[in-house]
Amino acid sequence: MLSQQTIDCIKSTIPFLTTHGTDLTEHFYRRLFTNHPDLQHMFNRSNQASGRQQQALFNAIAAYAHYLDDLPALTTAVERIAQKHSSVLVKPEHYDVVGQELIATLSDLGGELITPEVTQAWTEAYQFLAGIFIQRERDIYQQQANVTGGWQGFRAFIISERREESEQILSFTLTPKDKRAVAEFQPGQYIGVQVRATGQAYDAIRQYSLSDASNGNAYRISVKCENEGEVSTYLHQLPVGSEVNVTSPAGDFFLTLPLSSPVVLLSAGVGQTPMLSMLNSALKHQSEHNIYYLHACLNGQQHAFSQHLKTQRAQHPKLHNWVWYESPLVDDLVSEDYDYKGLMNLNKIANELPLQEAQFYCCGPAGFMSEVYRQLRALNVAADRIHYENFGPHIDASA
């Protein structure tokens, strides 16, 4: 454990971190990629360009400094980050490199504040946290390798089917090249997909939620083609028969089966993908509890899986489904594919939902999740029954 002297020394630097957070993280990544360019294979360049990765790093550093004397408060964040690390194959030696560049960054920008005592305290604190991550990730890798159909590292998969789900979303069925079984997964988890996009000097790894129930033979991901998405654009161009590298299923956001209570699944846009896995898995287990599936999207052209939902609803009387279109098209006005116009408003159906019994799972853009969280809390849903996932660096929907 860290000494009180080390904790006090770290906490004394919090004002500096708060004031210079963006400068620190930008400088850190410049140093890291200049001195260790191969690490760019592991990082999302889009998140770097947008500043989301820098903000996530600053938030993590600031949270660690703040909770040094209450580390159990960071358990959830540590687990989420460790799971994400496993999908890009972070190794113990990477922590040494990152630690060196982090301490060097503090020295470069901290001036007289970064005394030898502060440097030693941050070195000890970083090594302590790195040890926690290294042990947890080692456990994750072992668990992934030891299950039936499991593996460590990258495994070659073949795109065996492509299916258009909406104007922007394609589903890809991925079948292992070695034709052996694949690991079962928890509904809501993701895999890491590695490709080298055309014209790029480095590989890219993206996490894509598995969008169907586990079957032990293949995986399905459903990918939205983003306007400036390096990997999504490339994937949408790949034909059946193309090969991609995949890491084992991971993630701490998942539905536990069998259900012990009703469940409400809320999504917007491509945030529907983990919800579909949860829905299909729960229905596959023939749950005795009601399942409520709420989805929001722009219009009918961007409403993926609408026919699938109709079929499931017809076959399962315990499934209840509502859809919001933000801006319906003319053709949508005569369709039966949506129930409400505008953004998702839970007050419209509050009387239909088991607000005091259900577990709520949310996925979508950050603004959507923050608003849904606010609405649920306003309806007196307990915070510990609201679970959410966002794509990319983590955000706190309750903030």
N, C-alpha and C positions, 0 to 999 in steps of 0.2 A: 504494500500500500504506500501511497505518497505521504510524506511527512507534512505536518501542519505548516512548517516553514515554506515548503515548496508550494503548497496550495495558496498560502497568503501571497507569495511572490507572483504566482500566475494571476491571481485576482487583481493584483495591483496594475496589471497591464490591460485590463478590460476597457478602461476609457480610451486607451490608444487604439485598441482593436476596433472599437465602435467608431472612432473618428476616421480611421484610415483603412477600413475594411476593404473597400473596392480597390484601392491602390495596392494593398497587400496581396490580394488574391490575383490581380492582374499581373503583378510583378512575379509572383510565385509561378504562375503558369508559363510566363515568358522564360524564366530560368529553367523550369523543368523541361520544356520542349526544346530549348536551345542546347542544353547539356545532355538530354536523353531523348533525341528525336524519335526513337523507336516506340516510345510510350504513346505516340499519337495513334498507334494501332488500336489502343484501348479506350480512347476518349471520343466522345460525341462532338464532332467539329461544329455542328449546328448549335449545340448548347454553349460551346465556347464563343461562337460569333455573337450569339444573342445576349451573352452575359449571365445566362441562367446557371451555368456551372460555377462561375465565380461567386455568384450570390449564395449558391448552395454550400460551397466550401466555407465562405465567411460565416454563414449561419451555424455550420457544424463546429467551427473553431470557437465562436463566441459561446455556443451552448456548452461546449466542453469546459471552457474556462469558468463559466457561471456555475456549473453543476459538479465541479471537482469534488466537493464535499458531500455530494448527494448523487453518486453515480447510478444508483438504481433508477433514477429519473430518466436516464438515457438508454435504458434497456431496449425500448421499442425502436428508437432511432438506430442503435447499434445493430439490431437484428435486421432491420430493413436495409441498411447499408451493406452488411455482410452478405445478405442474399444477393444484392445487386452485384457486389464484387465477384461472387462466384460465377455469375453469368458472363463476366469478361475475363475470368481466370486470373484474378489477382493472386500473386504469390508472395511469400514472406520477404523475398529480396526487394520487392517493390516498395515495401514500407521503409527500408533503409534509404532508398533513393529519395522518396518523398520527404522523409524526416530531414535529410541533409539540406534539401532545397527550402524547406519550410523555415528551418532555423537560420539559414543564410538570408532568406527574405526578411525576417525580423531584424537581423543585423544590418542589412542594407538600408532599410527604411526607418528603423527605430532610433537611430542616432544615439545620444547619450543615455536614453531610457533603457536600452538593451545592454545592461551591464553584464559582466561575467556571471553574476548571481542569477540574473534573469535568464540568460542563455542556458545555464545549467538546469534551472527549474523547468524550462520549457522542454529541454532535452529529456529529462526524467519523465515529465508528464506525457510527452509524445510516445516514448518507448513503452510506458505503461499501457496507454490506449492501444498502441500497435499490437502489443502482446494479447490483448483481449480479442482484437479482430483476427489475428493470425490463428489463435486457438479455435475461435468459432468457425472460421472459414475452413480450417482443416477438418473439423467435424462435419461440416456441410458436404465437402468433397467426398469424404468417406461414406456418408449416408447415400449420396448420389451414386457412387460406384457400387455399393453393396446390394442395392435392391435389384430385383429381377428386371433385366433389360436396361440396367443403369450403366453409366460410363463416366470417366473423367476426361477433361480436355474437350477438344472438338471432335465431332463425329460427322461423317459425310451423310447428307440426306439428299434425296432426289425429289424435285417437284413432280408429283405424280398426277396432280389435278389442279387446274385453275378454274375459279368460278366467280363471275361478276355478281356482286351483291348489291351494288348501288352505283351511282355515277362516279364515285371516287374510291370505292372499297372493293378489293379483290380478295377472295379466299384462296389460300394455297394449302394443299394437302402435301405434307412432307413425309416421305417413306424412307427408312434407313437404307443406305446403299448396300450394307452387308446383309440385308433381308432378315435380320434377327429382331427379336422383340425390342420394344422401347419401354422405358420406365413409365409406370403409372404416375399421375400427378394430381395435386389437389386442385379442384376447380377454382380458378382465379389466378393461378400461377402463370409464369411466362417462361420462354426460352430465349437464349441469346442466339442471334443469327449473324454470321460473319460473311461479308462479301467484300470484294474489291471493285468498287464502282468504276465505270469507264472514265479514264482520264485522271484517276486519283493515284497518288503516290503511296497511300497507306490503306490498310484494311480498315473496315468499319464494322463495329458490332452494335446491333440494336436489340433491345428487348421487345418481344412481341408476345402479347397475351395469347394463350391457347384458347381458341374460341369454340371448342366443343368438349363433350364429355370424354374422359380418358377411355381408350380402347385397347392399349397394349401393343398396337400394330403400327400406328402412324400418328402424326400430330397435324392439327390444322391451325393456321394463323390467318387472320383477316387484316389486311394492311390498307390503310388509307394513303393515297398518293398525295403527299403534301407538296405545296407549291415549290418550296426550296428544299425538299427532303432528299438528301443525297442517296440514302439507301432505299426509301420507299419508291422513289422514281425508278431506280435501277431494278428493283424487284418486279415492278409492274411491267417491265420490258422482257422479263425472263420467260421463255416458253416452257412447256411441259418437257421434262427430261433434263432440265438444268440442275446443277449440283450446288449446294450451299453447305457451309459448315454450321453445326448447331451445338450449343452447350446444354447441359442437363436442365430439366425444369427446376425453377427456383421461385422464391418470392414468399413474403410473409402475409400477403393479403389473399385469403382464400376462405371458402365456405366449408365448414366442417359437417360431414355427413355421418350418420343420418341426422336430419334436422331434429332439433329438440324444441323448436318453437316456430311460429310463422316467420317468413323471411320476405323482406321488401328489397327488390333490386332496382336501383335507380341509375340511369345512364344518360349521357348526351353524346351525340356524334359517334366517333369510333371508340369511345369509352364503353360502348356496348359489348366489346369483345370478351372481357372477363366475365361480364354478366351472363352472356350466352353460355359459357362453360358452366357457370353456377346453375343456371336454369336447366340446361340439358342434363346435368349430373343429378340435380335434385329430382327431376321428373323420372330419370332412369331408375332411381332408387324408390320410386312410388311412395313418396312421402305422404304421411297422414296429415301434414300441416299445409295450410294454404300458402301459396307463393304469389307474390304481387310483383309484376314486371312493369316498370315505368320507364319510358324512353322519350327523349326530346331530340329533334333534329331540325334542320332548316326547312326541308320540304320533302315531297314524295320522291324526287330524284335522288335525294341523299338518305332516304330511309332504307337502310340495309335490313335484310332478313324479315321483311314484313310478311311474306308468304309463310315462312317458317313459323312465325309467331301465330299466324292464323291456324295453321295445322295443329300446332301444339295446344292451342286454346280449345280447339274442337275436340281433341282427344283427352284433355285433362280438365275436368270440372273444377279442380282446386286451383287452377291457374287463372289469375285475374290480371288484365293487361290494359294500360292506358298509354296513349301516345300524344305528344304535343308537336305541332309544326309551327316553327317561329314565323315563317313567311310562306304560307301555302301558295302553290301555283294554281293557275286556272283549272288545270286538270284535277288538282287535288280537291277542289271544292265539291266534286261529285263522287269522290272516293270514300271508302269506309276504312281507310288505313290510319286515320288519326281521329282523336276525340276532341282536342282543344287547340285553339290557335294562340300563338304567343309563346312565352317562356314557361317552363314547368312551374306550375303553381299548385302546391300540395293542398291548399285550402279547398280547391275544387273537389277533391276526393277524400278529404280528411275523415269524413264519417264512414268511409269504406275501409279505412286502413286500421289494423290492430296496433295502434300507436303505443300502447303500454305493454305489449307482449312481444312484438317482433324484433328481430335483428335487422338492421338497415345497412346495405352495402351500396356504396356510391362510386362511380368512376366517370370521369369526363374532364373537360377543361377546368382550369383552376377557378375561374369565376363561377362556373356552374356549381362546383362542389362547395365553394364557400357559401353560395346562396342557398343551396339545398340544406347544408348544415344549419344555417341560420333559421330556415323555415322549420326544420325538424325540432330544433331546440325551442322555437316559439310555440310548437305544438306539444311541448313538454316531453319530448323523447329524451331519455337519459343519454348523456354524452358517451357512456361506455357501451351503448348499443348502436352507435354510429361508426361504421368502418369505411375507410375510403382508400382509393389508389389513384395516383396520378402518374402520367407518363413523363419520364424525364426526372430531373432533380426534384427531390421531395419538397412539397409545400404543406403548410399547416392550414387545413381547411377551416379550423376553428378560430383562426386569428382574425 
